[in-house]
């Protein structure tokens, strides 16, 4: 995602340089630049949302793994107790 952000930033910069280098900036070019900036902002927000979702999912996975480990430990303890009772 950061690569996408960098790529869009570079595209905006190249576009701005190209616009400024050829001639005066027209209203249409300013509008296009503003649209690109808005798109970059929207993509940044999406990246932030996806990072937050990833963090949430990683936390849930860690919690489930901890519960699984507790269950495995309990299972091993119960099996050991049953083996003791059987002998």
Residue, then its C-alpha position, 0 to 999 in steps of 0.5 A: x500500500x505504501x508503494x501505491x501511495x508513493x506511486x501516486x505521489x510521484x504521478x502527482x509531482x510529475x503531472x505538476x512539473x509537466x503542467x508547469x513546464x509547458x505553459x501556464x496552468x489552465x483551470x482544467x489542469x488545476x481541476x485535474x490536479x485537485x482531483x488527483x490530490x483528492x484521490x490520493x487522500x481517499x487512498x490514504x484513508x483507505x490504507x489507514x482503514x485497512x491497516x486498522x482492520x489488519x491490526x484488529x484481525x491480528x489481535x483476534x488471531x492472537x486471542x484465538x491462538x491463546x485460547x487454543x493453547x489453553x485448550x491443548x494444555x487442558x486436554x493434555x492435563x486431562x489425558x495425563x489424569x485419565x492415564x493415571x486413573x487407568x493404571 
